[in-house]
């Protein structure tokens, strides 16, 4: 899939059930770190897991690195500049 720099990133909704204690910990983290929200946290967690398991896709690596450095993805940055 070739993406043009000015294209809006594709998003897919995912429904998931979390253990209550994990959900509570996520809420505490987000309350302590207002720059994060539940969507960004889940994206960072999934990208981190995939990257650490050896996923070689460039987009996954970009999401992983953006999560590490608390930045928006490159595609989102290009839209806001």
OpenMM code with the backbone's topology and positions (N, CA, C; nanometers):
from openmm import Vec3, app, unit

residues = "UNK UNK UNK UNK UNK UNK UNK UNK UNK UNK UNK UNK UNK UNK UNK UNK UNK UNK UNK UNK UNK UNK UNK UNK UNK UNK UNK UNK UNK UNK UNK UNK UNK UNK UNK UNK UNK UNK UNK UNK UNK UNK UNK UNK UNK UNK UNK UNK UNK UNK UNK UNK UNK UNK UNK UNK UNK UNK UNK UNK UNK UNK UNK UNK UNK UNK UNK UNK UNK UNK UNK UNK UNK UNK UNK UNK UNK UNK UNK UNK UNK".split()
positions = [
    Vec3(0.0842, -0.1179, 0.0000),
    Vec3(0.0000, 0.0000, 0.0000),
    Vec3(0.0883, 0.1236, 0.0000),
    Vec3(0.0801, 0.2051, -0.1015),
    Vec3(0.1556, 0.3297, -0.1089),
    Vec3(0.0699, 0.4425, -0.0573),
    Vec3(0.1246, 0.5145, 0.0392),
    Vec3(0.0500, 0.6225, 0.1016),
    Vec3(0.1134, 0.7549, 0.0616),
    Vec3(0.0329, 0.8497, 0.0177),
    Vec3(0.0856, 0.9811, -0.0147),
    Vec3(0.1014, 1.0601, 0.1140),
    Vec3(0.1988, 1.1507, 0.1214),
    Vec3(0.2235, 1.2241, 0.2451),
    Vec3(0.1041, 1.3054, 0.2944),
    Vec3(0.0179, 1.3501, 0.2025),
    Vec3(-0.0946, 1.4317, 0.2454),
    Vec3(-0.2205, 1.3492, 0.2704),
    Vec3(-0.2122, 1.2164, 0.2642),
    Vec3(-0.3291, 1.1303, 0.2866),
    Vec3(-0.3562, 1.1141, 0.4358),
    Vec3(-0.4817, 1.1078, 0.4686),
    Vec3(-0.5232, 1.0842, 0.6074),
    Vec3(-0.4949, 0.9382, 0.6419),
    Vec3(-0.4287, 0.9094, 0.7562),
    Vec3(-0.4019, 0.7707, 0.7925),
    Vec3(-0.5336, 0.6940, 0.8102),
    Vec3(-0.5331, 0.5694, 0.7715),
    Vec3(-0.6514, 0.4855, 0.7856),
    Vec3(-0.6598, 0.4385, 0.9300),
    Vec3(-0.7787, 0.4447, 0.9883),
    Vec3(-0.8008, 0.3975, 1.1248),
    Vec3(-0.9063, 0.2870, 1.1233),
    Vec3(-0.8901, 0.1912, 1.2106),
    Vec3(-0.9835, 0.0805, 1.2248),
    Vec3(-1.0250, 0.0755, 1.3709),
    Vec3(-1.1541, 0.0674, 1.3966),
    Vec3(-1.2025, 0.0555, 1.5345),
    Vec3(-1.1874, -0.0884, 1.5812),
    Vec3(-1.1441, -0.1034, 1.7064),
    Vec3(-1.1263, -0.2354, 1.7658),
    Vec3(-1.1964, -0.2355, 1.9006),
    Vec3(-1.2759, -0.3372, 1.9236),
    Vec3(-1.3406, -0.3522, 2.0535),
    Vec3(-1.2684, -0.4624, 2.1289),
    Vec3(-1.2400, -0.4382, 2.2548),
    Vec3(-1.1659, -0.5349, 2.3332),
    Vec3(-1.2117, -0.5294, 2.4775),
    Vec3(-1.2068, -0.6420, 2.5440),
    Vec3(-1.2369, -0.6473, 2.6861),
    Vec3(-1.1054, -0.6619, 2.7607),
    Vec3(-1.0872, -0.5764, 2.8627),
    Vec3(-0.9658, -0.5791, 2.9439),
    Vec3(-0.9995, -0.6270, 3.0836),
    Vec3(-0.9063, -0.6948, 3.1492),
    Vec3(-0.9261, -0.7234, 3.2913),
    Vec3(-0.9419, -0.5902, 3.3664),
    Vec3(-1.0263, -0.5893, 3.4666),
    Vec3(-1.0573, -0.4659, 3.5396),
    Vec3(-0.9326, -0.3994, 3.5975),
    Vec3(-0.8399, -0.4774, 3.6519),
    Vec3(-0.7202, -0.4183, 3.7112),
    Vec3(-0.6309, -0.3523, 3.6059),
    Vec3(-0.6244, -0.4112, 3.4857),
    Vec3(-0.5469, -0.3509, 3.3774),
    Vec3(-0.6131, -0.2206, 3.3303),
    Vec3(-0.7440, -0.2214, 3.3210),
    Vec3(-0.8178, -0.1006, 3.2822),
    Vec3(-0.7985, 0.0099, 3.3859),
    Vec3(-0.8029, -0.0272, 3.5124),
    Vec3(-0.7828, 0.0707, 3.6206),
    Vec3(-0.6410, 0.1293, 3.6137),
    Vec3(-0.5411, 0.0441, 3.5910),
    Vec3(-0.4028, 0.0919, 3.5801),
    Vec3(-0.3870, 0.1851, 3.4606),
    Vec3(-0.4550, 0.1540, 3.3502),
    Vec3(-0.4508, 0.2405, 3.2327),
    Vec3(-0.5107, 0.3768, 3.2663),
    Vec3(-0.6224, 0.3788, 3.3392),
    Vec3(-0.6851, 0.5046, 3.3794),
    Vec3(-0.5955, 0.5882, 3.4693),
    Vec3(-0.5260, 0.5229, 3.5614),
    Vec3(-0.4337, 0.5939, 3.6508),
    Vec3(-0.3185, 0.6534, 3.5702),
    Vec3(-0.2646, 0.5758, 3.4772),
    Vec3(-0.1550, 0.6249, 3.3936),
    Vec3(-0.1992, 0.7472, 3.3144),
    Vec3(-0.3159, 0.7392, 3.2518),
    Vec3(-0.3660, 0.8500, 3.1702),
    Vec3(-0.3932, 0.9730, 3.2566),
    Vec3(-0.4438, 0.9532, 3.3761),
    Vec3(-0.4682, 1.0659, 3.4671),
    Vec3(-0.3370, 1.1341, 3.5058),
    Vec3(-0.2306, 1.0561, 3.5214),
    Vec3(-0.0999, 1.1101, 3.5583),
    Vec3(-0.0226, 1.1663, 3.4394),
    Vec3(-0.0615, 1.1302, 3.3187),
    Vec3(0.0074, 1.1723, 3.1965),
    Vec3(-0.0950, 1.2272, 3.0968),
    Vec3(-0.1349, 1.3527, 3.1127),
    Vec3(-0.2434, 1.4075, 3.0310),
    Vec3(-0.2139, 1.4128, 2.8806),
    Vec3(-0.0889, 1.3987, 2.8406),
    Vec3(-0.0576, 1.3978, 2.6971),
    Vec3(-0.0979, 1.2649, 2.6321),
    Vec3(-0.1325, 1.1663, 2.7122),
    Vec3(-0.1751, 1.0354, 2.6633),
    Vec3(-0.3264, 1.0237, 2.6740),
    Vec3(-0.3862, 0.9441, 2.5851),
    Vec3(-0.5255, 0.9038, 2.5986),
    Vec3(-0.5320, 0.7530, 2.5732),
    Vec3(-0.6496, 0.6947, 2.5909),
    Vec3(-0.6595, 0.5489, 2.5800),
    Vec3(-0.6235, 0.4982, 2.4405),
    Vec3(-0.6530, 0.5761, 2.3397),
    Vec3(-0.6243, 0.5330, 2.2028),
    Vec3(-0.4743, 0.5326, 2.1758),
    Vec3(-0.4094, 0.6378, 2.2166),
    Vec3(-0.2645, 0.6478, 2.1967),
    Vec3(-0.1908, 0.5404, 2.2772),
    Vec3(-0.2381, 0.5160, 2.3979),
    Vec3(-0.1750, 0.4146, 2.4828),
    Vec3(-0.1880, 0.2752, 2.4213),
    Vec3(-0.3060, 0.2411, 2.3722),
    Vec3(-0.3263, 0.1090, 2.3106),
    Vec3(-0.2444, 0.0976, 2.1823),
    Vec3(-0.2404, 0.2036, 2.1020),
    Vec3(-0.1589, 0.2012, 1.9802),
    Vec3(-0.0122, 0.1778, 2.0135),
    Vec3(0.0380, 0.2485, 2.1145),
    Vec3(0.1781, 0.2333, 2.1536),
    Vec3(0.2050, 0.0916, 2.2051),
    Vec3(0.1107, 0.0374, 2.2812),
    Vec3(0.1282, -0.0972, 2.3357),
    Vec3(0.1311, -0.2019, 2.2248),
    Vec3(0.0405, -0.1914, 2.1298),
    Vec3(0.0370, -0.2881, 2.0194),
    Vec3(0.1622, -0.2755, 1.9332),
    Vec3(0.1990, -0.1527, 1.8991),
    Vec3(0.3192, -0.1324, 1.8174),
    Vec3(0.4428, -0.1832, 1.8899),
    Vec3(0.4520, -0.1565, 2.0198),
    Vec3(0.5661, -0.2042, 2.0980),
    Vec3(0.5743, -0.3558, 2.1007),
    Vec3(0.4615, -0.4201, 2.1206),
    Vec3(0.4597, -0.5664, 2.1214),
    Vec3(0.5028, -0.6229, 1.9862),
    Vec3(0.4431, -0.5713, 1.8782),
    Vec3(0.4769, -0.6221, 1.7452),
    Vec3(0.6239, -0.5993, 1.7115),
    Vec3(0.6740, -0.4797, 1.7424),
    Vec3(0.8136, -0.4475, 1.7143),
    Vec3(0.9071, -0.5396, 1.7923),
    Vec3(0.8785, -0.5591, 1.9199),
    Vec3(0.9634, -0.6438, 2.0034),
    Vec3(0.9556, -0.7911, 1.9645),
    Vec3(0.8491, -0.8299, 1.8972),
    Vec3(0.8357, -0.9682, 1.8504),
    Vec3(0.8960, -0.9881, 1.7122),
    Vec3(0.9586, -0.8837, 1.6579),
    Vec3(1.0306, -0.8980, 1.5323),
    Vec3(0.9583, -0.8500, 1.4081),
    Vec3(0.8453, -0.7816, 1.4236),
    Vec3(0.7741, -0.7294, 1.3069),
    Vec3(0.8643, -0.6295, 1.2348),
    Vec3(0.8782, -0.6459, 1.1049),
    Vec3(0.9707, -0.5637, 1.0252),
    Vec3(0.9013, -0.4527, 0.9462),
    Vec3(0.7712, -0.4376, 0.9604),
    Vec3(0.7000, -0.3349, 0.8842),
    Vec3(0.7400, -0.1954, 0.9314),
    Vec3(0.7697, -0.1104, 0.8351),
    Vec3(0.8159, 0.0248, 0.8655),
    Vec3(0.7125, 0.1039, 0.9476),
    Vec3(0.5863, 0.0915, 0.9134),
    Vec3(0.4810, 0.1652, 0.9848),
    Vec3(0.4760, 0.1256, 1.1323),
    Vec3(0.4950, -0.0035, 1.1605),
    Vec3(0.4955, -0.0503, 1.2999),
    Vec3(0.6141, 0.0104, 1.3741),
    Vec3(0.7302, 0.0115, 1.3108),
    Vec3(0.8488, 0.0709, 1.3732),
    Vec3(0.8275, 0.2199, 1.3991),
    Vec3(0.7629, 0.2897, 1.3053),
    Vec3(0.7360, 0.4325, 1.3242),
    Vec3(0.6429, 0.4564, 1.4423),
    Vec3(0.5377, 0.3749, 1.4541),
    Vec3(0.4456, 0.3882, 1.5679),
    Vec3(0.5172, 0.3553, 1.6991),
    Vec3(0.6021, 0.2529, 1.6956),
    Vec3(0.6777, 0.2142, 1.8145),
    Vec3(0.7689, 0.3280, 1.8608),
    Vec3(0.8450, 0.3847, 1.7686),
    Vec3(0.9367, 0.4932, 1.8033),
    Vec3(0.8616, 0.6185, 1.8458),
    Vec3(0.7505, 0.6473, 1.7811),
    Vec3(0.6691, 0.7627, 1.8199),
    Vec3(0.6178, 0.7447, 1.9627),
    Vec3(0.5794, 0.6219, 1.9981),
    Vec3(0.5343, 0.5949, 2.1340),
    Vec3(0.6454, 0.6110, 2.2358),
    Vec3(0.7662, 0.5689, 2.1997),
    Vec3(0.8800, 0.5831, 2.2907),
    Vec3(0.9129, 0.7284, 2.3194),
    Vec3(0.9010, 0.8104, 2.2165),
    Vec3(0.9394, 0.9506, 2.2302),
    Vec3(0.8198, 1.0430, 2.2452),
    Vec3(0.7023, 0.9855, 2.2737),
    Vec3(0.5794, 1.0625, 2.2978),
    Vec3(0.5510, 1.1610, 2.1862),
    Vec3(0.5608, 1.1139, 2.0626),
    Vec3(0.5343, 1.1979, 1.9469),
    Vec3(0.4200, 1.1389, 1.8672),
    Vec3(0.3579, 1.2230, 1.7856),
    Vec3(0.2593, 1.1729, 1.6916),
    Vec3(0.3342, 1.1020, 1.5802),
    Vec3(0.2639, 1.0152, 1.5078),
    Vec3(0.3286, 0.9469, 1.3971),
    Vec3(0.3675, 1.0462, 1.2892),
    Vec3(0.4617, 1.0097, 1.2056),
    Vec3(0.5102, 1.0974, 1.0994),
    Vec3(0.3963, 1.1436, 1.0105),
    Vec3(0.3025, 1.0569, 0.9807),
    Vec3(0.1918, 1.0924, 0.8924),
    Vec3(0.1077, 1.2014, 0.9563),
    Vec3(0.0828, 1.1916, 1.0871),
    Vec3(0.0031, 1.2923, 1.1562),
    Vec3(0.0781, 1.4234, 1.1630),
    Vec3(0.2091, 1.4192, 1.1855),
    Vec3(0.2893, 1.5414, 1.1895),
    Vec3(0.2815, 1.6140, 1.0565),
    Vec3(0.2883, 1.5405, 0.9458),
    Vec3(0.2843, 1.6015, 0.8139),
    Vec3(0.1506, 1.6722, 0.7900),
    Vec3(0.0436, 1.6186, 0.8480),
    Vec3(-0.0883, 1.6804, 0.8301),
    Vec3(-0.1006, 1.8115, 0.9049),
    Vec3(-0.0292, 1.8256, 1.0157),
    Vec3(-0.0428, 1.9442, 1.1005),
    Vec3(0.0622, 2.0501, 1.0738),
    Vec3(0.1526, 2.0264, 0.9783),
    Vec3(0.2561, 2.1272, 0.9532),
    Vec3(0.2224, 2.2136, 0.8361),
] * unit.nanometer
topology = app.Topology()
chain = topology.addChain("A")
for resn in residues:
    res = topology.addResidue(resn, chain)
    for name in ("N", "CA", "C"):
        topology.addAtom(name, app.Element.getBySymbol(name[0]), res)
